[in-house]
Structure formats: structure tokens, C-alpha cells
Amino acid sequence: MEYIYHLAVLFTIYAGLAITLDLVVGYTGLLSVTHAAFYGFGAYATAILMTAHGFGFFPSLLVGMVISMVAALLIGFVLSRFKDDYYALVSFGFNIIVFSVFLNWQDVTRGPLGIPGIGKPELFGYTFSSTLQFLFLSAVLMLLVYGAARFLVSSSFGRVLKAIREDEKAISVFGYNTKTYKLVVFTLSAGMAAIAGSLFASYITFIDPSTFTLNESVFILAMIILGGLSNVRGAVIGALFLILLPEILRFVGFPTDIAAQMRQVVYGALLIGLMLYRPQGLMGEFKL
């Protein structure tokens, strides 16, 4: 059961990341490849504050959210000058810059050595020490993120985001400041992504820069494309699929000497097949 609880914790963390990225990519149509950076801000803020400054988990989480949102606000101003492929390339560059900071600012982040000994969350004297207890906390926070995202996309604000995705020039004619809307959703998305980073750092109790690379941003992007863009439930299903599928393939029974390679082949073939026959994803309403 411990193994199942572990997978469930990872699922809740990545589901939160997928939901928040879908707000930017699926609902607004902005191809952002920098979500791992905001995920990393939450993780590093929690790790540094809990290990070096004696903060608790929840104050560290809030600080991580603030740092992530401030960073998103600043990079958002830069990104607002670009569109389409150039937007993706600039976001790509930002992720590389943040990774380089995590790797080289050794006085703060310990660089490639990482930060060990990160504590578990405590609330009113209760410590979420076991995997099952941590699963309860991560599930509650993921549901809060899910509820916030559902509220956002079903509001008038969400309808404007969809209009920006469909035709930004047309919605601008009606007096909407589209740059402001894009900046706000990008900032909110980054702040909620930091929650997942804080959870990850406290759950694993160790972080290093290798977790927050461009590959991680692409992995999160794959979740929302697979689950279906512009659908909050689709983001959750995409996260579930990509977290569980590699684990399920471990039990297929391939010959030992080629098992790892065969799992990768089957995993890739399944994803390619799904994209060929269901290009909008499992529950998608919009295709890039």
C-alpha cells in the first residue's frame, strides 16, 4: 500500500502543476515552457526557509508563492512583447536561466549538492509524517487548486481568456486590455505552481536542480496536451495517465536485459498512437 500512496502523492503534485499550466496554455493559448521554474521557486523557498531559517512548511509555502508570482510578473512583462513561437522560445530561455541560478548560486541553493533534510509539514502541532498523512494534505491542496481553477475559468475572467485564445485582436476591439489579462493569469498560474513545488520538497525531503529542468516543463506540458487543453479535468487525467503508465509497464514482464528499453518503446508508442487518433487529447476542447 505504501507504494500506491507514494504514486498517489506524486499524482496530486503533478495534477496541480498540470491544472495551473492549462490556465495559461489551454485557456489563454500561450505556449509557455517555463512551468518547472515556478515549481522550482516553491520547492527552493520551502527547502531554504525550513532548513536554514527555521520556518514552518506553510509560511514557507506562502513565501514561495510570493517569489514565484513576482518572478512571473517580471517575466510576464517581457513575454507580453512576443507572440506564438517567439513566446515559447523566450519562456524556454527563462527556464534555462532559472535552472542555471539553481545550479550555480551555491551559497544559497548548494548547487548540484542539493538541499537535504527538509522537514515535514506541521499544522497545530500535528505532523504529516507518514505517506498516507502527506497524501491527505497534498490531496486537499490539489483540490483547492482545482476549485480555484474551475472558479477562474467559469467566471467572466475565464471567458475573456478563451476569447484571447480564439482571436486576441477581436477582443481588443471591445476595449479589453489583453496584455493585463495574460499577465494576471500567468502570475496566478505561477503562484499555484509554487504550491506543488513546496509539497514536492517537503515530501521527498531533498531537492537539487535536476528536478527543475526544461525536460520537466515539457513533461508537464505533455500532461495537459494528452489530457486535453482547455479542460481542467483533462489536465488531471493527463497527469494520472503519465504518472501511472510508466509504473504499470514495470509489471508487463519484458526480458530483464531489455526491460527498461522496451518500457520506453511501449510508452512512446502509446503516446504517439493517442496523439494520432485523438489529437485534441482525451478531453480536449482546443488544439494548439
KAMOZI-V214037 format. One record per run of one state. SS is the DSSP state (A for helix, B for strand, O for the rest). FROM is the first residue (numbers start at 1). TO is the last residue. If there is no record, write none. Layout:
SS;FROM;TO  SS;FROM;TO
//
This chain:
O;1;1  A;2;25  O;26;34  A;35;52  O;53;56  A;57;79  O;80;83  A;84;104  O;105;105  A;106;109  O;110;110  A;111;113  O;114;114  B;115;116  O;117;121  B;122;123  O;124;125  B;126;127  O;128;130  A;131;154  O;155;155  A;156;173  O;174;177  A;178;204  O;205;205  B;206;207  O;208;208  A;209;212  O;213;213  A;214;227  O;228;228  B;229;229  O;230;231  A;232;249  O;250;255  A;256;277  O;278;285  B;286;286  O;287;288
//
